[in-house]
């Protein structure tokens, strides 16, 4: 039966519980607000506006994050020859998604998207249509469940060949107690040499006062906490992988125009040798 926009059954008298609680903000839908999307609810919009008041740089920051994703994928396809991607923490689809950039340069590219938000997955299945020469797939899983992600990714990808693991704007949703470096290491241990890791992560040490205020707002409103990290902490997420030039920098400065102002998200791409 069709579902209403609030996730409840549209059939009259049906008292089945909603698929998700729209009264509680969700980080993917808040992000959609910041990008000007329409797939969000009142709680998401309220939190998005309050965050903007605390940190006006969030709007250029999220745009720079999307632009970084596009530049990183284009580099991986055109310079590094990668044709396989696992994009974890997909977010609600917008412009220049991973498969669009990859298949625009190499139509045979294969992309697996991973998320655990029902709205994200519904939109991904409806909108993220592969080029006929390539493939896309969608996994409902939490980043911490690396075994499920890897097992299901193998339906679409050949994990004996290089893979780019995309962790763009998602690792701040993993608290320190859940060992984010260990999660990243398990993913990268499962892919062969020649694979790449892409990370962007909110910076605790750029515009630190505004970022501290913003993270406090998010942690008051979201069901799951977020953790912004400094450059050293983000660098440790790459483990012993080899960062490609220009290293770990602001998203706005990763292979972009000279003189770009640093924004409050760290970003890097690294190769497994």
Protein Blocks (a to p, Z undefined) as FASTA:
>chain_A
ZZdfkopafbghiacdcfbdfkbccfklmmmmmnopabdcfklmmmmmmmmmmmmmlmmm
mmmmmmmmmmmmmmmmmmnopabdcdehkbpadehifklmmmmmmmmbccddddfbfklm
mmmmmmmccdfklccddddddfklmmlmmmmmmmmmcckbccddddehklmmpcfklomm
lmmmmmmmmpcehiacddddddfkgokllmmmmmmmmmmmmmbdcddddfklmmmmnmma
ccddebjadfklgopaehiacdfbdcdddddZZ
